[in-house]
Amino acid sequence: MMRFDLMKYGMQAGIGYLGILAYDSLIDGRTMNESFTMNDAATFAVSTIVSSVALEVVSNIMPILNEGYLGMVTGPIINGLVYVYMYDSFVGKRYQYYRDDMKAFYVGSIGLLVLKYVESPVLSLFGMRNY
């Protein structure tokens, strides 16, 4: 059964937005109020929502994709692919030389892994469980 939890998606988007802001400012050396940083963070936030919904739909068609070790790999791969597409569409056209497709895939995949580890304690602060 598909469970579209809007609060969970909103929390993932917010944590992802803040995470990519921190990544761009601490690792890439950009300022937080730069337009690239804000667009990149918004793109990652939207890509987490799109990939979560896509993973939920696909895992209801093929439940094996959400079980065991395959479930731990499927989410980051889907988010990496969605982030690469969205980065190229929204951010990459304006800022062509900041990040190539491979680095965008790594940022999207590893960003989702970090997001999943941060998400559970933050959700428990608000009294919600991570399914």
C-alpha positions as CSV (number, residue, x, y, z in Angstrom):
1,M,0.0,0.0,0.0
2,M,1.3,3.4,-1.0
3,R,1.7,5.8,1.9
4,F,2.4,9.4,0.8
5,D,3.5,11.0,4.0
6,L,3.7,14.8,3.3
7,M,5.3,15.6,6.7
8,K,8.1,13.1,6.1
9,Y,8.7,14.5,2.6
10,G,8.7,18.0,3.9
11,M,11.2,17.1,6.6
12,Q,13.5,15.3,4.1
13,A,13.4,18.4,1.8
14,G,14.2,20.8,4.7
15,I,17.1,18.6,6.0
16,G,18.3,18.1,2.4
17,Y,18.2,21.9,1.7
18,L,20.2,22.7,4.9
19,G,22.6,19.8,4.1
20,I,23.4,21.0,0.6
21,L,23.8,24.6,1.9
22,A,26.3,23.3,4.4
23,Y,28.1,21.2,1.7
24,D,28.3,24.1,-0.8
25,S,29.6,26.5,1.8
26,L,32.0,24.3,3.8
27,I,33.3,21.9,1.1
28,D,33.0,23.8,-2.2
29,G,33.9,27.2,-0.6
30,R,30.8,29.1,-1.8
31,T,28.9,31.6,0.3
32,M,25.4,30.7,1.6
33,N,23.7,33.8,0.0
34,E,25.1,33.1,-3.4
35,S,22.5,32.3,-6.0
36,F,24.2,29.0,-7.1
37,T,24.1,27.7,-3.5
38,M,20.4,28.6,-3.0
39,N,19.4,27.0,-6.4
40,D,21.5,23.9,-5.8
41,A,20.0,23.4,-2.3
42,A,16.5,23.9,-3.7
43,T,17.2,21.4,-6.5
44,F,18.4,18.8,-4.0
45,A,15.3,19.4,-1.8
46,V,13.0,18.8,-4.7
47,S,14.9,15.8,-6.0
48,T,14.6,14.1,-2.6
49,I,10.8,14.5,-2.7
50,V,10.6,13.3,-6.3
51,S,12.9,10.3,-5.7
52,S,11.0,9.3,-2.5
53,V,7.7,9.3,-4.3
54,A,9.3,7.4,-7.3
55,L,10.8,4.9,-4.9
56,E,7.5,4.4,-3.2
57,V,5.7,3.8,-6.5
58,V,8.4,1.5,-7.9
59,S,8.7,-0.5,-4.6
60,N,4.9,-1.1,-4.7
61,I,5.3,-2.6,-8.2
62,M,8.5,-4.5,-7.3
63,P,8.6,-4.9,-3.5
64,I,12.0,-6.6,-3.6
65,L,13.6,-3.2,-4.4
66,N,12.8,-2.0,-0.8
67,E,14.0,-5.0,1.1
68,G,17.4,-5.8,2.7
69,Y,20.6,-4.5,1.2
70,L,19.0,-3.8,-2.2
71,G,16.7,-1.3,-0.4
72,M,19.7,0.5,1.0
73,V,21.2,0.9,-2.5
74,T,18.1,1.6,-4.5
75,G,17.1,4.9,-2.8
76,P,20.5,6.6,-3.2
77,I,20.8,5.4,-6.8
78,I,17.4,6.8,-7.7
79,N,18.0,10.0,-5.9
80,G,21.4,10.4,-7.6
81,L,19.8,9.9,-11.0
82,V,17.0,12.3,-10.3
83,Y,19.4,14.9,-8.8
84,V,21.6,14.7,-11.9
85,Y,18.6,15.3,-14.2
86,M,17.3,18.1,-12.1
87,Y,20.7,19.7,-11.6
88,D,21.3,19.7,-15.3
89,S,17.8,21.1,-16.0
90,F,17.7,23.8,-13.4
91,V,21.2,24.7,-12.1
92,G,23.6,23.4,-14.7
93,K,22.3,25.5,-17.6
94,R,23.1,28.7,-15.7
95,Y,26.2,27.6,-13.9
96,Q,27.9,25.3,-16.4
97,Y,31.3,24.8,-14.9
98,Y,30.5,24.2,-11.2
99,R,29.7,20.5,-11.1
100,D,29.8,17.8,-13.7
101,D,27.3,14.9,-13.9
102,M,29.5,12.4,-12.0
103,K,30.0,14.8,-9.1
104,A,26.3,15.6,-9.1
105,F,25.5,11.9,-8.9
106,Y,27.8,11.4,-6.0
107,V,26.4,14.5,-4.2
108,G,22.8,13.2,-4.8
109,S,23.6,9.6,-3.7
110,I,25.8,10.3,-0.7
111,G,23.6,13.3,0.3
112,L,20.6,10.9,0.5
113,L,22.6,8.5,2.6
114,V,23.5,11.2,5.1
115,L,20.0,12.5,5.0
116,K,18.6,9.1,6.0
117,Y,20.9,9.0,9.0
118,V,20.0,12.5,10.1
119,E,16.3,12.1,9.4
120,S,15.5,9.5,12.0
121,P,16.6,11.4,15.0
122,V,15.0,14.7,13.8
123,L,11.7,12.9,13.1
124,S,11.8,11.4,16.6
125,L,12.2,14.9,18.1
126,F,8.8,15.7,16.6
127,G,7.2,12.5,17.8
128,M,7.1,10.8,14.4
129,R,8.4,7.4,13.5
130,N,10.5,6.6,10.4
131,Y,8.8,3.7,8.6
